[in-house]
Amino acid sequence: MTALPVLPTSLVGSYAQPEWLIDRAKLAGRFPPRVRAKELWRIEPELLAEAQDDATALAIRAQEEAGLDILTDGEIRRESYSNHFATALDGVDIDNPGTALDRSGHPNPVPRIVCDISRPAPVQVRDLEFLRARTDRPIKITVPGPFTMSQQAQNDHYPDAEAAAHGYAAAVNAEIRDLFAAGADIVQIDEPYLQARPDAARAYGLSALNAALDGVTGRTAVHLCFGYAAIIHERPEGYSFLPELAGCPVEQISIETAQSGLDLGVLSDLSDKTIILGVIDLSDPAVETPEVVAARVRRAFDRLPPEQIVIAPDCGMKYLPRESAFGKMRAMAQAAGILRKEL
């Protein structure tokens, strides 16, 4: 991987999808889909893949123009962060879905587990290769975590939820290995339900995450958040599950601090990890000044050295207007410039 500057900048995962590609009003007016939601796309099915490629190329270029150091594909091809992968697995019935409660307590149609979960083929390797071919900067790709997928499914097969989570873990492990083999510099596992359901996370979620990482030698990250700001409006004062990750083999942990004003004392428990520090408030489309973003980053300096911090948004930028998302990315890059000069 190309050497990174101190305080590198990156998206957490998603960038704003263009209005010509997806119906953003429909997207924002519902909870993130767990099964397929083909009705969200504006493009005819026979042209959709080409249109998604074009929009992905634009997202990659936007990140470069904004000055980000680590690039993602913007998750442009996904209807949600998790269903793109979860609905590609064998062992789940997506045509006759089940029901599960989302993190806000609302019932949602979800994949129904009907036999052993398996991954018949790589799901995101082609997406990774597309990204790798279009930039020489370090790249990151995201996959949903096994615990989160197990919470977003109806288990009609495994003896208990723990067994289902470990079934997902094997599929995630195989995908991560293939993504690194295809050229990923960082693979991020999205596990927001570790935060949303901490008791179950302690009981078996962490062991499922560790199983997903078993034997993986590349640079990995795990992302925990309080939910998309466009959907989950209230923020707790702190994480209900975070210090438990101290012993996890991931190198980087992604947390949000901007909207919540999180007490950064929690970082003392994660002193050996690189922290992907969320410093962009996604509840407000107004673009922060670079000085405001820099001040949010400085809050962490008495807990971690700058060499262990990556500057990022709180969560995915999926629900922001594109102009706002681009401006916030540029503010991150400019804030990094301010801080590097100070250092």
Buried (B, 14 or more C-beta within 10 A) or exposed (E): EEEBEEBBBBBBBBBBBBEEBBBBEEBEEEBBBBBBBEEBBBBEEEEBEEBBBBBBBBBBEBBBEBBBBBBBBBBBBBBBBBBBBBBBBEBBBBEEBBEBEBBEEEEBBBBBBBEEBEBEEBBBBEBBBBBBEBBEBBBBBBBBBBBBBBBBBBBEBBEEBBBBBBBBBBBBBBBBBBBBEBBBBBBBBBBBBBBBBBEBBBEBBBBBBBBBBEEBEBBBBBBBBBBBBBBBEEBEEEBBBBEBBEEBEBBBBBBBBBBBEBEBEBBEBBEEBBBBBBBBBBBBBEBBEBEBBBBBBBBBBEBBEBEBBBBBBBBBBBBBEBEBBBBBBBBBBBBBBBBEEEE
